Amino acid sequence: MRHHLVVNLQPIGMIYEVMERRLRAPSPDLADVHESAHKINGFAKAALHASLDVVTWLAPDAEVLTTATEGVRECLSLVATSLTFRGYALRNEVPELPGQVRRSALRTVLTGAILHLTDEHEAPADLAMGAEAGAQALVLTLALRPTAGERSVPAAASYRRLRWSDLSALAQAESVQVQQDGAEPLRLIFPWAAASA
């Protein structure tokens, strides 16, 4: 989340440095300075939007809806860097599907499921996500497949590992079903927003 907060602030500092050098020139080109100021304004708006979006992870609005594609993309963008460093390759195989689910439920349960699977299974591995549209619900599948390669150096977890009981509690609080039978992919079943209304 920290990365999501600062990623749009970094360009502002760089543009400011360039703008300051241009202004110190004996005859500054005011058109270039104006263009740089315009860019800073654009990045500031993007930073504000990103900051407000991060807040919705911490204080979710239960009424906001999302599609499977957008919700999965959001969750993966939050954890991708960390998981890649740990030796997991993420495969987003979620197609465009009709229908929407509650964004807070998808964010909470899918992110929890990703953390649970990667906590329980050592890298290197591929984590593939798929989806299908059922009549009453969106069904997301997560399959973790070990891959060839060197194991990463185990580092002490910076958080308490998520257990199945934790994931089940998160899912129950969001009215989502979680299912896993042995080596079968983990299934997350999110009621369609229209069906739950």
N, C-alpha and C positions, 0 to 999 in steps of 0.2 A: 504494500500500500504506500510505503514511503516513496518508492520509485514513481508511482502514479502521481504523487503529489508534486514531485520536483522536476519531472521530465519536461514539463512545459515552461519551467522557470529558467532552466539552463540557457536556452537561446536568448532570453532577455538580457542576461549578463553579457553574453558575447556581442550582441548587437550594440549594447550600451558602450562597450569598449571601442568598437569600430566607430561609433558615432562621436565619441569623445575625441578620438584621434583626428577625425575629419574636422571637427570644430576647432582644433588647435592649429590647423593649417593656416598659412597667411591669408589665403582667400578661400574660405570654405565654400563648397558647392552646396548651397542650401537645398537644392532638389534632392541630393543624396541624403542629406540630414533629414529632410521631410520624409523620404521613403523609409529610412531607418526608424523614425518615430512611429510611422504607420505600422511597421512590422512589430514593434514593441507592443503597440496597442492590440494587435491581433493575437500575439502570444499571451498577453495578460488576460484576454478574454478566454482563451483556451485553458489557461492555468486555473482561472476561476471556475470554469465549467468542470474541469477534471477534479478540482478540490471538492466541489459540491457533490460530484458523483461518488467520490471516496466516502464522503459522509453518509451516503445512502447505504453503504456496506455496514457501517457501524450503527446507524439508526434507520433501518429499512421501513419503507412505506408498504404495508401489506396490500394496498390497492393497485400498485403499479404492476403492469403485465409485461411479458417479454415472449419472444418466439424462442423455439429451441435453438436455432442457429445463433441468434444474438446472445442468449443466455450462456450457452456453452462457450462462445468466444470470450465473453467477459470473464468467466471463471478461469479459463485457460490463460488469458493474458495476466491474471493476477498471480498464478502459481508457476507459469512456464519457466521463468528464469531460474528459480530455486530448484525445480525438479530437473531441469537440464543439467545444472551443476552437480546434482546428486546422481546423474546417470540414467535418467528416464527420458525416453523419447515420446512425446505426446503426438497422437494421431487423431485429428479431428475428422471423423467420417460421418458427421451429422449432416444429412441433406436438408434442403429447404422443405419445411413442412407447414401445412396450414394450422392455424390455431395458436392460442397463447396460454401461458401458465403464469402463476404469480412469480414475479422476479425474485422476491425475497426467499421464497421456498426453493427455487432453482439454485440461487446463489449459495444458500446455506447448505443444502443437502448435497448438491453436486461437488462443491468444494470440499465438504467433509468426506465424501466418498473417495475423492481423489487422494486426499491426505491419508485416509484409512488404508487404501490399497497400497500406497507407496510406503507407508509405515510398516505394513505387514510383510512386504515382499522386497527382497534386496534387488538392487540394480546390478548390472544393466538390464533394462527391460523396456518394452514398448507398452504404452498405455493407450489403447485404442478406444475411442468413444463413438458409438453409433446411436441411432434413434429411429423410432417408428411411431406413426400416429395411429393409436387405437381409437375405438369409437368413443370411449369415455376418458381416455388419458393419453398423455405423452409418455412413452417408454424409452428411457435412456439406458444404454448398456455400456458397461465399462469392462474391458477385458485386459488384464495385465499378462503379457507374454514375455518370459525371460528371453534374452538375446545373448549371442556370443560376445565376448569381450572381457576386458579386465574389470574386476569388481572395483568400485570406487573405495577410497579409503574411508572407513566408517568414521563419521564425526559425531560427537555428542549432539543429540537432538536439542534444539533450542526451545522445544516445547514438549509437553507430555504427549506421547503417541496416542492417536485416536484408536480406540478399540471398537469392536462391533457394537457393544452396548452403547457407546457414545453416539455412533452413527445412527443407531436405531432410535435413540432418544431425540436426536435432531430431527429425524424424519417424522417421528410421531408428532412432535411439536408443530410441524409444518403440514400435517395431513398428507404425507407422502409415504408410499410403501417402498420398502427395500427388501430385495430377495437375492439370495445367493445359495446355490446348491453345488457344493463341492468345487470342482474346477470350472464350472459354468460361469459365464460373465455375470458380474453384479448388475442387477436390474433396479432402476429407480423409476417409480411410477407416479407421475405428477398428474392430478386431475386437471382437465381442461378448465380454464377460467369460466367458460359458459356453463359447463356442467355443474360447477360448484356454486354458481350464482343462484 
